[in-house]
Amino acid sequence: MDFYVKYDDDNAVVSYPYNIEQIRADNPNTSFPASLTDAILQDHNVSLVARSSAPSVDGLVADLTEIDPALVDGVWTQQWETTQLPQDEVEHNIRNKRNYLLAQTDYLALSDQTMSAEMTTYRQALRDIPSQEGFPYNVSWPTKP
């Protein structure tokens, strides 16, 4: 699906996302052809927005939001904003992941199981995550053996 932006004469975003139906609705006294050309769009301060790949974000510590496009080298381009989550929410998210990873190995801690030294070390490293330097924003996750 194509996304458009409506901008003013100073190239400030007026409306995003914008679509062809809105162009027609905003200009009720204008007869448009079935297919709008780039020139017609430009005459009405409307442009197709070039899609960009969303940056990789750790959802445990940050949110990713699409924001208004920006004019980059003459092309309106999709933009993204990363917002760091509040510390208490990040701590909660990290502990939940840690608890999930521990739960995945809990069956090994039953009395009828023999846990390897590597698994014991792994589980202890998971339990030690909240005491890591840089917790909760800079966590070094142990590798499961």
ZAMI-438205 format. One line per field, with one value per atom (N, C-alpha, C): residue number from 1; residue in one letter; x, y, z. Coordinates in nm, 3 decimals, always signed. Example, Ala and Ser with C-alpha at 12.3 -4.5 7.8 and 13.67 -1.06 7.14 Angstrom:
# residues 2
resi <- 1	1	1	2	2	2 .
resn <- a	a	a	s	s	s .
east <- +1.319	+1.230	+1.320	+1.285	+1.367	+1.290 .
north <- -0.569	-0.450	-0.330	-0.225	-0.106	+0.003 .
up <- +0.780	+0.780	+0.780	+0.708	+0.714	+0.787 .
# end
This chain:
# residues 145
resi <- 1	1	1	2	2	2	3	3	3	4	4	4	5	5	5	6	6	6	7	7	7	8	8	8	9	9	9	10	10	10	11	11	11	12	12	12	13	13	13	14	14	14	15	15	15	16	16	16	17	17	17	18	18	18	19	19	19	20	20	20	21	21	21	22	22	22	23	23	23	24	24	24	25	25	25	26	26	26	27	27	27	28	28	28	29	29	29	30	30	30	31	31	31	32	32	32	33	33	33	34	34	34	35	35	35	36	36	36	37	37	37	38	38	38	39	39	39	40	40	40	41	41	41	42	42	42	43	43	43	44	44	44	45	45	45	46	46	46	47	47	47	48	48	48	49	49	49	50	50	50	51	51	51	52	52	52	53	53	53	54	54	54	55	55	55	56	56	56	57	57	57	58	58	58	59	59	59	60	60	60	61	61	61	62	62	62	63	63	63	64	64	64	65	65	65	66	66	66	67	67	67	68	68	68	69	69	69	70	70	70	71	71	71	72	72	72	73	73	73	74	74	74	75	75	75	76	76	76	77	77	77	78	78	78	79	79	79	80	80	80	81	81	81	82	82	82	83	83	83	84	84	84	85	85	85	86	86	86	87	87	87	88	88	88	89	89	89	90	90	90	91	91	91	92	92	92	93	93	93	94	94	94	95	95	95	96	96	96	97	97	97	98	98	98	99	99	99	100	100	100	101	101	101	102	102	102	103	103	103	104	104	104	105	105	105	106	106	106	107	107	107	108	108	108	109	109	109	110	110	110	111	111	111	112	112	112	113	113	113	114	114	114	115	115	115	116	116	116	117	117	117	118	118	118	119	119	119	120	120	120	121	121	121	122	122	122	123	123	123	124	124	124	125	125	125	126	126	126	127	127	127	128	128	128	129	129	129	130	130	130	131	131	131	132	132	132	133	133	133	134	134	134	135	135	135	136	136	136	137	137	137	138	138	138	139	139	139	140	140	140	141	141	141	142	142	142	143	143	143	144	144	144	145	145	145 .
resn <- m	m	m	d	d	d	f	f	f	y	y	y	v	v	v	k	k	k	y	y	y	d	d	d	d	d	d	d	d	d	n	n	n	a	a	a	v	v	v	v	v	v	s	s	s	y	y	y	p	p	p	y	y	y	n	n	n	i	i	i	e	e	e	q	q	q	i	i	i	r	r	r	a	a	a	d	d	d	n	n	n	p	p	p	n	n	n	t	t	t	s	s	s	f	f	f	p	p	p	a	a	a	s	s	s	l	l	l	t	t	t	d	d	d	a	a	a	i	i	i	l	l	l	q	q	q	d	d	d	h	h	h	n	n	n	v	v	v	s	s	s	l	l	l	v	v	v	a	a	a	r	r	r	s	s	s	s	s	s	a	a	a	p	p	p	s	s	s	v	v	v	d	d	d	g	g	g	l	l	l	v	v	v	a	a	a	d	d	d	l	l	l	t	t	t	e	e	e	i	i	i	d	d	d	p	p	p	a	a	a	l	l	l	v	v	v	d	d	d	g	g	g	v	v	v	w	w	w	t	t	t	q	q	q	q	q	q	w	w	w	e	e	e	t	t	t	t	t	t	q	q	q	l	l	l	p	p	p	q	q	q	d	d	d	e	e	e	v	v	v	e	e	e	h	h	h	n	n	n	i	i	i	r	r	r	n	n	n	k	k	k	r	r	r	n	n	n	y	y	y	l	l	l	l	l	l	a	a	a	q	q	q	t	t	t	d	d	d	y	y	y	l	l	l	a	a	a	l	l	l	s	s	s	d	d	d	q	q	q	t	t	t	m	m	m	s	s	s	a	a	a	e	e	e	m	m	m	t	t	t	t	t	t	y	y	y	r	r	r	q	q	q	a	a	a	l	l	l	r	r	r	d	d	d	i	i	i	p	p	p	s	s	s	q	q	q	e	e	e	g	g	g	f	f	f	p	p	p	y	y	y	n	n	n	v	v	v	s	s	s	w	w	w	p	p	p	t	t	t	k	k	k	p	p	p .
east <- +0.084	+0.000	+0.089	+0.053	+0.129	+0.082	+0.179	+0.150	+0.197	+0.119	+0.151	+0.163	+0.228	+0.237	+0.186	+0.113	+0.072	+0.159	+0.219	+0.312	+0.277	+0.330	+0.302	+0.416	+0.407	+0.506	+0.646	+0.655	+0.786	+0.835	+0.769	+0.801	+0.782	+0.688	+0.649	+0.532	+0.532	+0.426	+0.294	+0.192	+0.057	-0.026	-0.012	-0.090	-0.014	-0.004	+0.057	-0.003	-0.038	-0.043	-0.159	-0.141	-0.236	-0.264	-0.382	-0.411	-0.482	-0.497	-0.557	-0.701	-0.776	-0.913	-0.916	-0.817	-0.812	-0.780	-0.695	-0.665	-0.794	-0.871	-0.997	-1.095	-1.104	-1.196	-1.153	-1.022	-0.972	-0.988	-1.012	-1.024	-1.152	-1.269	-1.396	-1.429	-1.370	-1.400	-1.297	-1.212	-1.110	-1.145	-1.137	-1.161	-1.027	-1.005	-0.880	-0.896	-0.790	-0.795	-0.798	-0.830	-0.838	-0.704	-0.596	-0.463	-0.391	-0.345	-0.279	-0.129	-0.078	+0.065	+0.141	+0.272	+0.358	+0.343	+0.325	+0.310	+0.182	+0.073	-0.053	-0.037	+0.025	+0.047	+0.130	+0.237	+0.326	+0.251	+0.163	+0.084	-0.004	-0.035	-0.121	-0.041	+0.091	+0.181	+0.160	+0.156	+0.141	+0.251	+0.308	+0.414	+0.404	+0.445	+0.457	+0.572	+0.555	+0.658	+0.736	+0.867	+0.952	+0.960	+0.936	+0.942	+1.087	+1.111	+1.244	+1.232	+1.337	+1.337	+1.336	+1.254	+1.253	+1.384	+1.442	+1.565	+1.537	+1.638	+1.626	+1.626	+1.525	+1.512	+1.480	+1.546	+1.514	+1.386	+1.278	+1.147	+1.137	+1.236	+1.237	+1.274	+1.349	+1.400	+1.352	+1.292	+1.253	+1.132	+1.063	+0.952	+0.996	+0.944	+0.971	+0.841	+0.844	+0.725	+0.755	+0.663	+0.677	+0.635	+0.714	+0.683	+0.666	+0.640	+0.623	+0.746	+0.723	+0.836	+0.919	+1.040	+1.130	+1.175	+1.205	+1.256	+1.406	+1.446	+1.585	+1.632	+1.727	+1.779	+1.666	+1.565	+1.456	+1.347	+1.355	+1.257	+1.195	+1.062	+0.995	+1.017	+1.075	+1.117	+1.060	+1.011	+0.956	+1.063	+1.020	+1.112	+1.063	+1.157	+1.128	+1.187	+1.122	+1.171	+1.177	+1.289	+1.306	+1.293	+1.209	+1.188	+1.223	+1.313	+1.351	+1.236	+1.208	+1.101	+1.147	+1.053	+1.090	+1.164	+1.254	+1.339	+1.259	+1.152	+1.076	+1.012	+0.969	+0.912	+1.020	+1.137	+1.248	+1.289	+1.302	+1.338	+1.235	+1.108	+1.001	+1.016	+1.039	+1.054	+1.174	+1.286	+1.408	+1.385	+1.326	+1.300	+1.203	+1.103	+1.009	+1.081	+1.170	+1.245	+1.334	+1.401	+1.489	+1.408	+1.291	+1.207	+1.158	+1.127	+1.086	+1.200	+1.321	+1.436	+1.466	+1.452	+1.470	+1.363	+1.239	+1.129	+1.153	+1.221	+1.249	+1.344	+1.415	+1.510	+1.473	+1.358	+1.319	+1.310	+1.268	+1.254	+1.387	+1.497	+1.629	+1.666	+1.593	+1.623	+1.541	+1.461	+1.383	+1.474	+1.429	+1.514	+1.553	+1.474	+1.509	+1.593	+1.640	+1.724	+1.864	+1.962	+2.098	+2.131	+2.157	+2.184	+2.335	+2.370	+2.511	+2.566	+2.697	+2.763	+2.739	+2.736	+2.712	+2.572	+2.475	+2.337	+2.323	+2.390	+2.388	+2.446	+2.556	+2.620	+2.527	+2.463	+2.370	+2.255	+2.194	+2.082	+2.125	+2.244	+2.293	+2.318	+2.370	+2.393	+2.261	+2.155	+2.024	+1.975	+1.992	+1.949	+2.030	+2.154	+2.242	+2.221	+2.136	+2.117	+2.084	+1.993	+1.963	+2.082	+2.185	+2.303	+2.415	+2.389	+2.490	+2.511	+2.633	+2.664	+2.588	+2.516	+2.441	+2.296	+2.255	+2.117	+2.027	+1.916	+1.853	+1.879	+1.947	+1.960	+2.074	+2.169	+2.282	+2.301	+2.224	+2.225	+2.302	+2.388	+2.461	+2.392	+2.322	+2.246	+2.338	+2.331	+2.415	+2.363	+2.451	+2.416	+2.375	+2.261	+2.213	+2.300	+2.347	+2.432	+2.353 .
north <- -0.117	+0.000	+0.124	+0.220	+0.344	+0.443	+0.517	+0.624	+0.755	+0.858	+0.990	+1.088	+1.199	+1.308	+1.435	+1.514	+1.647	+1.745	+1.838	+1.932	+2.073	+2.173	+2.311	+2.365	+2.494	+2.554	+2.559	+2.544	+2.542	+2.399	+2.302	+2.160	+2.110	+2.169	+2.118	+2.023	+1.913	+1.814	+1.872	+1.862	+1.907	+1.787	+1.675	+1.556	+1.432	+1.335	+1.207	+1.103	+0.986	+0.947	+1.016	+1.032	+1.099	+1.002	+1.014	+0.921	+0.991	+0.921	+0.976	+1.023	+0.947	+0.988	+1.123	+1.147	+1.275	+1.390	+1.365	+1.468	+1.509	+1.410	+1.437	+1.510	+1.466	+1.528	+1.672	+1.696	+1.830	+1.928	+1.874	+1.957	+1.920	+1.946	+1.899	+1.966	+2.080	+2.149	+2.119	+2.023	+1.986	+1.850	+1.840	+1.714	+1.646	+1.534	+1.460	+1.341	+1.306	+1.182	+1.061	+0.946	+0.825	+0.795	+0.816	+0.792	+0.926	+0.957	+1.085	+1.074	+1.167	+1.168	+1.238	+1.221	+1.290	+1.441	+1.490	+1.634	+1.686	+1.612	+1.652	+1.652	+1.547	+1.540	+1.659	+1.686	+1.797	+1.931	+1.951	+2.074	+2.093	+1.984	+1.990	+1.965	+1.980	+1.961	+1.824	+1.723	+1.586	+1.504	+1.411	+1.327	+1.186	+1.092	+0.954	+0.949	+0.868	+0.853	+0.724	+0.737	+0.620	+0.545	+0.415	+0.332	+0.310	+0.302	+0.271	+0.157	+0.084	-0.028	+0.027	-0.031	+0.008	-0.037	+0.048	+0.006	-0.107	-0.183	-0.292	-0.234	-0.270	-0.217	-0.333	-0.334	-0.433	-0.390	-0.459	-0.425	-0.433	-0.494	-0.500	-0.365	-0.284	-0.158	-0.033	-0.049	+0.069	+0.040	+0.148	+0.142	+0.204	+0.153	+0.207	+0.261	+0.387	+0.452	+0.517	+0.501	+0.573	+0.717	+0.811	+0.953	+1.013	+1.143	+1.210	+1.189	+1.173	+1.157	+1.285	+1.271	+1.386	+1.391	+1.510	+1.530	+1.502	+1.390	+1.346	+1.343	+1.429	+1.439	+1.453	+1.535	+1.562	+1.456	+1.357	+1.248	+1.240	+1.243	+1.224	+1.079	+1.061	+0.929	+0.900	+0.778	+0.731	+0.744	+0.787	+0.806	+0.729	+0.699	+0.621	+0.692	+0.672	+0.728	+0.617	+0.608	+0.511	+0.584	+0.532	+0.592	+0.490	+0.529	+0.440	+0.427	+0.304	+0.279	+0.322	+0.352	+0.388	+0.272	+0.306	+0.205	+0.095	+0.130	+0.025	-0.072	-0.023	-0.110	-0.200	-0.143	-0.222	-0.330	-0.294	-0.395	-0.508	-0.473	-0.573	-0.663	-0.603	-0.680	-0.774	-0.725	-0.807	-0.923	-0.894	-1.001	-1.105	-1.059	-1.154	-1.246	-1.190	-1.274	-1.370	-1.319	-1.404	-1.517	-1.486	-1.589	-1.692	-1.644	-1.736	-1.832	-1.777	-1.863	-1.962	-1.919	-2.012	-2.122	-2.082	-2.180	-2.286	-2.248	-2.343	-2.454	-2.431	-2.533	-2.586	-2.545	-2.589	-2.741	-2.807	-2.953	-3.021	-2.954	-3.010	-3.002	-2.918	-2.900	-2.996	-3.082	-3.178	-3.282	-3.341	-3.435	-3.559	-3.596	-3.716	-3.684	-3.561	-3.518	-3.486	-3.511	-3.470	-3.352	-3.238	-3.117	-3.106	-3.075	-3.060	-2.934	-2.928	-2.810	-2.688	-2.709	-2.598	-2.540	-2.630	-2.583	-2.513	-2.563	-2.497	-2.356	-2.343	-2.212	-2.120	-2.173	-2.095	-2.042	-2.130	-2.089	-1.985	-2.002	-1.903	-1.769	-1.772	-1.647	-1.576	-1.651	-1.590	-1.525	-1.596	-1.540	-1.415	-1.406	-1.293	-1.171	-1.182	-1.069	-0.938	-0.934	-0.805	-0.741	-0.818	-0.760	-0.724	-0.742	-0.705	-0.555	-0.513	-0.372	-0.329	-0.219	-0.170	-0.218	-0.305	-0.350	-0.230	-0.215	-0.310	-0.281	-0.170	-0.130	-0.200	-0.254	-0.319	-0.456	-0.553	-0.688	-0.781	-0.860	-0.962	-1.096	-1.146	-1.270	-1.391	-1.485	-1.606	-1.693	-1.774	-1.867	-2.000	-2.049	-2.177	-2.290	-2.376	-2.488	-2.591 .
up <- +0.000	+0.000	+0.000	-0.083	-0.091	+0.014	+0.069	+0.162	+0.102	+0.125	+0.074	+0.190	+0.162	+0.259	+0.192	+0.268	+0.221	+0.298	+0.224	+0.285	+0.241	+0.313	+0.276	+0.190	+0.156	+0.066	+0.128	+0.260	+0.327	+0.353	+0.290	+0.306	+0.449	+0.519	+0.650	+0.631	+0.702	+0.690	+0.740	+0.656	+0.692	+0.736	+0.663	+0.694	+0.649	+0.741	+0.710	+0.804	+0.758	+0.618	+0.547	+0.420	+0.333	+0.219	+0.156	+0.047	-0.068	-0.176	-0.298	-0.272	-0.193	-0.163	-0.092	-0.007	+0.064	-0.032	-0.130	-0.230	-0.300	-0.341	-0.409	-0.317	-0.191	-0.096	-0.063	-0.054	-0.023	-0.140	-0.259	-0.380	-0.454	-0.394	-0.454	-0.588	-0.616	-0.742	-0.851	-0.825	-0.923	-0.982	-1.113	-1.181	-1.203	-1.136	-1.146	-1.240	-1.312	-1.391	-1.297	-1.351	-1.270	-1.203	-1.275	-1.221	-1.208	-1.087	-1.064	-1.093	-1.170	-1.203	-1.093	-1.094	-0.998	-1.010	-1.133	-1.155	-1.090	-1.101	-1.037	-0.887	-0.835	-0.690	-0.644	-0.716	-0.680	-0.684	-0.780	-0.789	-0.666	-0.597	-0.478	-0.350	-0.359	-0.243	-0.178	-0.261	-0.215	-0.279	-0.203	-0.257	-0.200	-0.283	-0.238	-0.136	-0.034	+0.070	+0.043	+0.032	+0.014	+0.147	+0.139	+0.260	+0.300	+0.428	+0.480	+0.580	+0.595	+0.689	+0.832	+0.914	+1.055	+1.119	+1.202	+1.270	+1.368	+1.395	+1.490	+1.631	+1.709	+1.844	+1.938	+2.053	+2.155	+2.224	+2.196	+2.249	+2.400	+2.464	+2.610	+2.671	+2.595	+2.651	+2.577	+2.459	+2.382	+2.294	+2.259	+2.164	+2.033	+1.924	+1.792	+1.736	+1.690	+1.640	+1.506	+1.412	+1.287	+1.312	+1.262	+1.276	+1.137	+1.131	+1.002	+0.914	+0.784	+0.692	+0.685	+0.636	+0.619	+0.474	+0.429	+0.294	+0.296	+0.234	+0.233	+0.088	+0.055	-0.082	-0.184	-0.150	-0.242	-0.245	-0.158	-0.156	-0.016	-0.010	+0.119	+0.161	+0.279	+0.325	+0.464	+0.480	+0.607	+0.716	+0.835	+0.947	+1.070	+1.157	+1.278	+1.399	+1.513	+1.638	+1.742	+1.810	+1.917	+2.050	+2.137	+2.268	+2.375	+2.462	+2.571	+2.669	+2.710	+2.807	+2.946	+3.036	+3.174	+3.241	+3.331	+3.394	+3.462	+3.534	+3.603	+3.504	+3.389	+3.287	+3.225	+3.201	+3.145	+3.244	+3.371	+3.473	+3.474	+3.467	+3.464	+3.341	+3.224	+3.100	+3.106	+3.157	+3.165	+3.262	+3.376	+3.474	+3.417	+3.342	+3.280	+3.182	+3.101	+3.007	+3.083	+3.185	+3.267	+3.329	+3.384	+3.446	+3.345	+3.224	+3.116	+3.083	+3.068	+3.035	+3.148	+3.271	+3.383	+3.380	+3.353	+3.349	+3.242	+3.133	+3.025	+3.070	+3.179	+3.228	+3.366	+3.420	+3.554	+3.565	+3.459	+3.466	+3.497	+3.464	+3.492	+3.640	+3.714	+3.857	+3.945	+3.883	+3.960	+4.023	+4.130	+4.205	+4.125	+4.026	+3.949	+3.825	+3.814	+3.700	+3.752	+3.668	+3.700	+3.611	+3.674	+3.598	+3.575	+3.450	+3.418	+3.484	+3.498	+3.556	+3.467	+3.335	+3.242	+3.261	+3.281	+3.301	+3.435	+3.536	+3.667	+3.656	+3.582	+3.561	+3.482	+3.381	+3.300	+3.386	+3.465	+3.549	+3.654	+3.708	+3.805	+3.736	+3.616	+3.541	+3.514	+3.485	+3.466	+3.596	+3.708	+3.836	+3.873	+3.825	+3.857	+3.767	+3.667	+3.573	+3.643	+3.742	+3.805	+3.877	+3.906	+3.973	+3.875	+3.745	+3.645	+3.641	+3.615	+3.591	+3.466	+3.473	+3.358	+3.353	+3.447	+3.452	+3.472	+3.404	+3.313	+3.165	+3.133	+2.993	+2.919	+2.992	+2.927	+2.991	+2.942	+2.998	+2.908	+2.968	+2.894	+2.923	+2.821	+2.839	+2.825	+2.917	+2.905	+2.790	+2.739	+2.631	+2.691	+2.648	+2.700	+2.646	+2.735	+2.688	+2.610 .
# end
